[in-house]
Amino acid sequence: MADFENIPKDMLQEITKFLSIPDYIRFGAVCSHWLEVIKEGYYFPHKQLPWLIFFDIESPRVFNPLDEKVYQIELPELHQRHCAGSSHGWLITIDLNLNINLLNPFSKDQVKLPQLPFDASDVWPRLYYECFWSKWPEERRDQLIYKAVLSADPCKNSDYTVMAIYCCNFKLAFWRIGDITWTVINSDFVLQDIIWFNGAFYVVGSSNNICRVELGIENKLIEINSHDDSILQSMKKYLVNFMGDLLLVYRSIAPAECGVDTMEFLRTDGFMLFKLDQKENKFVELKNINGHVLFLGSNHAVFTPTTTLAEKMEDNFIYFSDDYECANHMYGYRDSGVYNMRDKSITFPLNNIFHQVKQPTFIDINPDTFRFV
């Protein structure tokens, strides 16, 4: 019988450098000696892919895109809270009383944020407020924040800013350490995405217009470019940092029959990527993302080089989660899948496993905060 308890600690620490997160967790379950080793910290040197965190009925689970397996996790901090997205390895969560927290699901650290200011006049259209927001706390909680991102990981930088798109996508608000309240920036157009890029926040509007968020004496939006293509205006938009270039990503979404009482829901049927050429001040279409995979949705978009991964993975794929705010989610968030940029095919691996997936969002794995508990 193997004597696992007496294997030297330094040898075990070397072994952990080559483990994926699932194997790392299994490693700690072997015996108390091995558990003590990994409690000292996570030693993996390889880049980890973002995981998709979601709810199946009530319990939180994570989907690992590398092995396409689902793992159940214990996160009581998410009980009765809506997950409004993720950024730098932190989840943005909201409870029924509209209290907002940042949650690191790996370290279990939390940061309490002030409530976002709004009133009935902020909710558009008025009928939506009267029928849903005023009567259904869950609807108000789930729809308050469209997306929120951080300028930095709070574990690594105490001087960070949280920026949120909220109130039916017409308002921006930011919060910094030490602020008692959020600072609101009004917009006269619908905001569709936000990103921290090259030391500033940027937003994209429904008319393909990209603006830098100017923070200072006068907080305002300054338009830097607009993609003049009316055909693409109806598509969902994302801003992405791709190796120092700003990308505008279009996601085409169309009605599809879900097979439950012939009810229709919205399903992704393609993507288009455009790089902003800052010298020429124009957009250039990208036909591939060779050597990379992209993760899109309610998360702060993440590009991952496939060459830095511990295990072999194909490139030129876009992993996307269901974040369409106007979709009918009575039968779950069913539009989370994988888009192949080479042949333009789409697969929906989670739909074969769960029918009641809720609140899916990708989260970046931060090795510095991962702890076995």
PERASUL-V253488 format. One record per backbone hydrogen bond with DSSP energy under -0.5 kcal/mol. CO is the residue of the C=O (numbers start at 1). NH is the residue of the N-H. If there is no record, write none. Layout:
# PERASUL-V253488
CO&NH  CO&NH
This chain:
# PERASUL-V253488
2&4  3&6  4&7  8&12  9&13  10&14  11&15  12&16  13&17  14&17  15&18  16&19  17&45  20&24  21&25  22&26  23&27  24&28  25&29  26&29  27&30  31&35  32&36  33&37  34&38  35&39  36&40  37&40  38&41  47&310  50&65  51&53  51&363  52&63  53&361  54&61  55&57  55&358  56&58  56&59  59&56  60&73  61&54  62&64  62&71  63&52  63&65  64&68  64&69  69&64  71&62  73&75  75&78  76&79  78&81  82&84  82&94  85&92  86&300  87&90  90&87  91&93  91&103  92&84  93&101  94&82  95&98  99&95  100&113  101&93  102&111  103&91  103&105  104&108  106&371  109&104  111&102  113&100  119&122  119&123  120&123  122&124  125&128  125&129  126&130  127&131  128&132  128&133  129&134  132&135  132&136  135&137  136&140  137&141  138&142  139&143  140&144  141&145  143&168  144&146  144&167  147&165  149&163  152&154  153&156  153&157  158&160  160&177  161&151  162&175  163&149  164&166  164&173  165&146  165&147  166&170  166&171  167&170  169&191  170&187  171&166  172&185  173&164  174&183  175&162  176&179  182&184  183&174  185&172  190&206  193&204  195&197  195&202  197&200  200&197  201&213  202&195  203&211  204&192  204&193  205&208  208&227  209&205  210&224  210&225  211&203  212&214  212&222  213&201  213&215  214&216  214&220  217&219  218&220  220&214  221&223  222&212  225&210  226&228  227&229  229&232  230&233  232&235  236&251  238&249  240&242  240&247  241&243  242&245  245&242  245&247  246&276  247&240  247&249  248&274  249&238  250&252  250&272  251&236  251&253  252&269  252&270  254&267  256&265  259&261  260&263  263&258  265&256  267&254  270&252  272&250  273&286  274&248  275&277  275&284  276&278  277&281  277&282  282&277  284&275  285&287  286&273  289&292  289&316  291&306  291&307  292&316  292&317  293&304  294&296  294&319  295&302  296&321  298&86  299&301  302&295  304&293  305&308  306&309  308&47  316&341  317&294  317&319  318&320  318&339  319&296  320&337  321&323  323&325  324&327  327&329  329&332  332&334  335&337  337&320  338&347  339&318  339&341  340&344  345&340  347&338  348&351  348&352  349&352  350&353  350&354  356&57  357&333  358&55  361&53  363&51  364&366  365&367  366&369  366&370  371&373
